[in-house]
């Protein structure tokens, strides 16, 4: 298991855009991981007007055998 960090730097975003991006990431990231049979221990999503970040804890190193 490992920890994965994705951080995206942006130009200044309006606060409502940040809220929208966080909401989209909160729904899409777990859905996408599930599609690839990857089950993390936890997902944390953060956002500021200049940065969006997701930390995925306990991410398996590989997909399970099917």
Long-range contacts (C-beta under 8 A, 24 or more apart in sequence): 1-41, 1-58, 1-59, 1-60, 1-61, 2-58, 2-59, 2-61, 3-55, 3-56, 3-57, 3-58, 3-59, 4-54, 4-55, 4-56, 4-59, 5-53, 5-54, 5-55, 5-56, 6-53, 6-54, 7-51, 7-52, 7-53, 8-51, 8-52, 8-53, 9-50, 9-51, 10-49, 10-50, 10-51, 10-52, 11-50, 12-49, 12-50, 13-49, 13-50, 14-49, 15-49, 18-47, 18-48, 18-49, 18-52, 19-47, 21-47, 21-52, 22-46, 22-47, 22-52, 25-52, 25-54, 29-54, 29-56, 33-59, 36-63, 37-63, 37-64, 37-66, 38-63
